[in-house]
C-alpha cells in the first residue's frame, strides 16, 4: 500500500498530528510519503513564500472584519504551493490534512484517479465553509455562506463563491472520499453542512505521542508546600487572544474569585499574544512554547488544567495535560467535553459560575485530584496512542470505497 499525506505544514496542531501518523506508518514498514510546504509558521517563511504571505495578510486584515481574530482563508486558497507536475500518480491512498495554501480546491481532482482512496482528516471547519476555520454561532455553512459575519460588507460574496467552488469540486470525488472527524461535535456539523451532508464520515480521535509520558500526576508540590504555597490552575491555547478561547472571561473570573479560596491560587496562561493580556500578581503569562519537552515541563507545574473555550473541534490540550498526569476542567458542549467523564478523568462544568465549586472539590481532596489525573493518563494513553489511532486509519485505507 502506497500512501501520500498532504499537510500545509509540519508545524502547528494539524501538521504535528499528520506527521505523527506518517511516522507511525513508516515505522510499520508502510510505503508512506509526506508532502508539505513548510516546517514552520508562515511568517518565518516570508521571503520564501511572499505570495502566500501576502494573500494571507489580505484575508486577515482586509477581507476579514477588524474585530475578528479567527483565521479566514479565501485568497490564500488561490495559492497552489504544491506543484502537481512533480507528483507521481501511483498512490493507493491520498490522505489530506490541513491544506489551505498547499493545494487549490480546483486542483484536487488532479491528484488521483478513480482507483485511489481519498481520506480527509478534518481539524477545523474550513473544508465545509466559504473560508472561515471556526464558525461560532453562524449556520451559513448549512446553506450557502452568502452572509458571512466574519467578512467585511464588500467581500461577503467571496465566501459564497468559494463554497460554490468546493461544492462542484467535491461532487467529482464523492465516491472516493472518506471524511474523518475527530469528534462527534465535528461530525454533526459536517452532516448538517450543505457540502458534506451525505458524504461518508467516520470519527477517529487525534493521536498523541506517548514518548515523553512519565509517572507524574501533575504538580508534585502539595498545595501549601510549594515555594509560594499556591494551587496552580493552567490554561494553554495556541492564541490566547482568540475570542472563542474566552481567556478574558477566565482572567476576570480569577480576579473576582481567587481570594475566596482558603489556599492561594495562581493562574498560569501559556500561548501566543500573551502581551495583550492584563498583568496581575497572581497570574503568570508565558509566551507560546513550541518545544515539546518545555511544554511538558510546564504541564507538570499545574495542579489542574482548565479550558472554557466555546468552540473546539477536539481539545488537544486536554490530551496533552492528561498524558502528563494533569486532569482538566472544561465547559460542557464542545468537542473537548467528549474527552472527559466527569468525576472520573476530569470535571465538566456547564457555566463559568460552576468553576468555584469544581476547584473547591479538588482542593478538598488531594486523593480525588490524583485519582482523576491517573484516570486521564490511563484513558488517553490507551485510546489516543499513535499506534491505536493509526490502526483505525489503516482500516479505512483498506476498506472498500
N, C-alpha and C positions, 0 to 999 in steps of 0.2 A: 504494500500500500504506500503510495507516494502522496505526501500531504504538504500543502502550501499555506502558511499562515501570513496574513496581511494585517499589519498594525501601523498606524502613522508613526508611532514612536515606541521604543522600548522603555521610555521614561514615563512616569506617572502611573496612575492606578491601572488603566486598561492595558497599557503597554507592558507593565510588570506582570499582570495576570497572563497575558498572551505568551510572554517569554517563559513563564513557569510551565505552561502546558507544552510548549515546544521543547524545552529542555528535558522534560519528563519523557516525551516521545523519543527523543534522541537516545536517552539513557536506556530505553527499552529496545533499542536497535531498529526503530522505525525510520523510514526514509522521509524525514521531516525537514522542511525548509522555511526560513523566516525572511519576510520582505518588509522593510520599514524604511522610513525617510531619515530618521534621526535617532540618536540615543540620548538626547537631552531635550529641554524645552525649546520652544520656537524662538524665543527672544535671544537665546545664546547663539542661534544659527542665523542671525540677521544678515550677515554678509554672504552666507552660502545659499540662503533661501529668501532673497529680498522680495520676490513677487508674492510668495505665500505670506510673508510677514505683513506686507502692505495690504493685501486683501483681508487678512485677519484684523488688522487695525481699523480698516474701513467698516468691517462688520460690527466691531465692538463699540466704536466711538462715533460713527456717522449714521449707520443704519439703525443701530440699537439705541433705545432711549437712554438719556444720560444717567437716569437713576436705576438702570438695570445692570446689576453686577454679574448676572448669569451669562454664560457663554452662548453666543449665537454664531452659526456657521452657514452663511449664504453665499457670499462671493468667494469665500475660502474654498467652497466646494468646486469652484471652477479651476482650481489648481490641480493639474494632473502630475503629481510628483513621481509616480511610478511609470517608467517607460515600458509600455506594453510590447514594443518590438523586441525587448530583451527577455521576454517571458516565454519559457518553454511550456507548450500546451500538452504535457503528458502526465498531468497530475490526476490522481483519483479523487482527491478531496481538496476543495478550496475553503479555507476557514478564515472568514473575515472577523476582525475585531473592531477597533476604533479607526475609521478610515477617512474622515473629512480632511481634505488636503493631500491625501495619498492617491486616491483613485476617484475620478469623477463618476457620479452615478450612471451617466450615459455610457461610460466605458465598461461597466461591469460585465455586460454580456460577452465582451471580447475575451474575458478571462477563461472561459470554459466552454466545452461542448455539451451535448445532450447526455453524455455518459458520466459527467462529473457530478459528484455530490457536493452541494454548496451548504455550508454551515455558517451562521452569523451569530456571534455572541453579542447580545445587546447589553451594553453597560450604561447607556443613558437613552433619552428619548429621541435623539436626533434622527435615527432611521425612519421614524414614523411621523415626523413633523415637517413643517416647511422651513425649519432652520434652527429652532431652539433646541437646547440639550436637556432642559428641565422645564416642565410645563406649568408647575404651580397649580393654580385653580382653573387654568384655561382648559377648555374642552374643544378648542378649534380643530385639533387633530382628528376628532370624530367626524368632522365634515370636510372642510377644505382650507383651513388656516387663512381665511380671507380677511380676518380682523385681528391679526396678531398683536397682542397687547405689549409685546416686548420691542416692537419696531416703531420708529417714528412714522408719523402720518403719511408722508410721501413715499414710503418704501414698503407699506404693508402688502402691496400686490406681489412683491418678490417672494414672500413666503408661500403664497398661493401658487405661484408659478413653479417654485421648487417642488412643492408637494405633487403637482401635476406631473412633473418630470419623473419623480420617484414612482408614482402610480403606474405610468405607462411602461417604465423600465422593469420594475419588479414583476409585472404581469408576464414578462417574457421568460422568466425562470422560476415561476411559482412551483412547478412540479419538482424542481431540483433542490429547492431551498428548505432548510430546517432552521427556524429561529430558536435560539437558546436564551431564555430569560433567566436571570439569576435569582428571581423571587416570584412569588405569586403576585406581588404588587405590580411588577413589570408585566407579567403575563396578562393580567386583567386589562391593563392599558393597551397592550398590543391587540388583544382580542376586540377591544372597543374602538380601535382606530379604523379610519377609512382605508388605510393601506393594507393592513395585515389581519383583518378580521377573520378571514377563513384560511390563513396560511398555517402550515404545520408548526406548532410551537411546543417546546418541552422546557421543563425547569431543571436547571443544573446550577448549583451554587458556585461561587467563585473559590478557587483554590488558594491555600495559604501554605507557605513554606514552613516546615517544622524543624529546619536545620538549627535554628537558634533557640529552640524551646529548652527550658531547663526546669528546675524544681521550685522556682519561686511561686509564691501566692501573693502577687502584688508587693507592695512595700513591706519589707521585713522589719520595719520600725513599728512597734506598738504605739498607738496614739498616746501622747503624753510622755513617751520615752525617746522620741527622736530629738535631734538637737534643738528644735524650736517647739516641740510638743504639739505638732499640727497634724490634723487629718487632711490628707491631700486628695482633692477631687480633680481629676484630669479631664480635659476635653481637647480632642485633636480634630483638626479639619484642614484640608488642603488649602482652603482660602477662608480665613476667619471673617472676612468682610462680606462673604456671600450671604445674601438675605435669608435664604432657606435654612441656613445653619443656626439662625437665631442666637448668635453669640451675644448680641447686645442685650437681649432678654435675660440670658443667663447671668451676665455681669450685673444687671440691675437687680435680679433676684439675689445674687450673692451680697451685694452692698446692703440690701434691706434685711437679710436674714442671717448673715454669718455670725453675728453676736448672740443669736438666740440659742446656740448650741453650747453645751457645757464644756466641750473640747474645742480648742482653737481650730478653725477651718481655713484651709488655703486652697485657692483655685489656681490650677496650672493649665494655661492655654498654650497650645502649640499649633502653629500654622503660618501661612503666608498672610501678608497685610497686617501683621501684628502691630505695626507702627501707627495704625489708625485707631487703635483701641485706647480707652482711657486707662490711666495708671491708678493703682490702688495699693496700699501697703500689704494687703493680704492676697493680691493677685500677681502671679508671676507669668510673664508672657515671653515665650520663646519663638523665634522666627522659624519658618518652615525647615524641617530636618529631612534630608534626603538619604542620609546614611542609615542603613538598616540597623546596624549594631548600636548606633547612637539612639535611634528611636526606641529600640528595645530597652535600653537603659532608662529612658525617660518613662516608659510604661511602668517599670519596676519602682519608680518613685511614687506611684499613685497607690492609694488605697482602694479607689473606685474610679471607674471611667463613666463619663456621662455624655449623652447626646440628646438634645431636644430639637434636632433638625425636623423640619416639617415635610421634607421630601428627600428620600433616599431610594436608590434602586437596589441596594443590597445592605450596606452597612459594614464596610471592610474594617473600620477602626474598632468595631465591636469584636471582630475576629482577632485582630492584631493584639488588642488588650487581653482577650481571653487566653490566647496562646501563651502570653506572658504571666498568666495567673491573676489577671485583674478582671473581675466581673464588671458588668455595666448596668447602668440605669438609663433607660431611654423612653421616649414618648411612644405610646401605642399608636398604630395606624399606618406607619410606613414600612418599607421592606425590612428595616433593621429590627423591628419588633418580632419578625418571624424567626430571628435567631435566638430569641430569649424565651425560656419557660420561666415565668415569673415566680420567684421564690426558690427555684432550683438552680439555675445558672446565671441569674441576674434578676433585675426588678423592672417591671413595666409600670409606668405611670400614665395617667390619662391627660393631665394638665400640669403645668409648672407648679400649681398650688399643691400638688401631691409630693413635690420633691422633698420638702421638710420631713414628712413622715417616713419617706424611703431612707433618708440619711439617718434619721433617728433609729430606725430599725437596725441599721448596720452598726451604728455606734453602741447600741445596747449589747451587741454580741459579736465579739471577735470570732467566735466559733462559727456563727452564721456567715460572716464575711468570707472566711476561709472555705466554708462548705460550698458556697455558690461560686467562688473563684476556682475551686478544684473541679467542680462540675463543668464550668465554662471551658477550662483547659482540656478536660477529657472529651467533652462533647464535640468541640470544634476540631480537636486533633483527629478524631475518628471520622467525622462527617466530611470535613473540608480539606483533608490532606490532598496534596497534589496527585498522589497515586490513585486515590479514590475518585477524585473528580475527572482525572484523565481517563480512567476506565469507563466512566459514563459517556465521555465524548467518543471513545473508540467504538462503543456500541452504536452510536448514531452514525459514525463513519461507515460502519459495516452494514447498517440496516438498508432495506430496500427503499428506493425513492418513493 
